[in-house]
Amino acid sequence: MVQVSFSHLLGSLKLWAQPICVTILAVAIGGLPSASPVEGGEPISGFSSDVETLSLGGRLYDNLWNVVGRRPPDTAHPSFPEVVKTYNEKTWRCVSCHGWDYQGRDGDLGQVSKDEAFASLAPAIGRNPAELLQIIRTGTHKNITKVLSSDQMKALSVFLSRGQHSIADLLDKSGAARGVSERGKIIYDGACVRCHQADGKAVIYGEEGDVASLGWIARNRPAQALHKIRNGVAKADMLKLRFMPLDQIADLLAYLQQLDPQAPDP
């Protein structure tokens, strides 16, 4: 009965009530969570680094065009390597060059290309967002300044500085989550099951090539799953779980990886 009440409560709460959600879920799991090491930090003059700003930056990183409700240019991004074949519209997404793990060619995308355009974003971690904002405005990414508002540009810059997580802390080398699935089930039953259902096969906003199954995505695209769990989906009204500490995110992913075991391998 308690878990059902979580589902109805969390399904109706808006982002302004997310601190309440944290407390409810934490009590169910066994204590209040400590602050995530990626969030917070010293105040940044002229920039907000609250969880909503960070998750907005994460959705812009995923697909800024869906966030702003506009179509990307018809031609490929001039910096995207020609040897990598994909749809032109996908070349205008941050994630297409820097990856769901934020490591570019040093991570998963290194299996696709070692082109310098596929740069790791590790040097951005902890950097002054104002400096990152200037790089975006004047460098190879300057075209996106035409479609993003000032606040959206700041959110993206803050995400790059303070919103990245370390994949190695959350996944082992095989891609398995470093979490406890039993604890993850409590979170899933409270925050996710109302939309995605018990089998994780309902209301799926995946990427091209994904199977419509949270279990399949969590096992075969774990870095993608982590990013969307924390920041939400750019075109969906999804609860963003960035307010939860990373160990609980790992617990949730561990549970998701057990769902729908009959889903076909890629």
Summary of the structure (lengths in Angstrom):
residues: 266
radius of gyration: 18.1
end to end distance: 37.3
largest distance: 54.9
contacts: 833
relative contact order: 0.17
helix: 54%
strand: 2%
